[in-house]
Amino acid sequence: MSTRLRGSGLTCAMLARGDKQVLCAVSNESDEQAMASIDSTEYDSLRHIISFENDKFSCKEGVEWQCAIPVKKVELFYDDLNL
């Protein structure tokens, strides 16, 4: 079993180390639900999380969430697509 942090736990650790905001897929159900939202291209579920207090994540817009999974946006290049 891996001891690496993932999901909402990783977001907590990133905020604790001083990150000012973390781009996350969010959900009020579970980490799995947050991940499913980006798997189905519901990118409107991505938020910049700025804090974790009282067992809730808060985004820049002031909305609270139960779960927040950090995601990484990267630019694709022609060579990445094997065209």
Stockholm file with secondary structure:
# STOCKHOLM 1.0

chainA/1-83         MSTRLRGSGLTCAMLARGDKQVLCAVSNESDEQAMASIDSTEYDSLRHIISFENDKFSCKEGVEWQCAIPVKKVELFYDDLNL
#=GR chainA/1-83 SS CCCCCCHHHHHHHHHHTTCSCEEEEEESSCHHHHHHHHHTTCGGGEEEEEEEETTEEEETTSCEESEEEECCCCCCCGGGGTC
#=GC SS_cons        CCCCCCHHHHHHHHHHTTCSCEEEEEESSCHHHHHHHHHTTCGGGEEEEEEEETTEEEETTSCEESEEEECCCCCCCGGGGTC
//
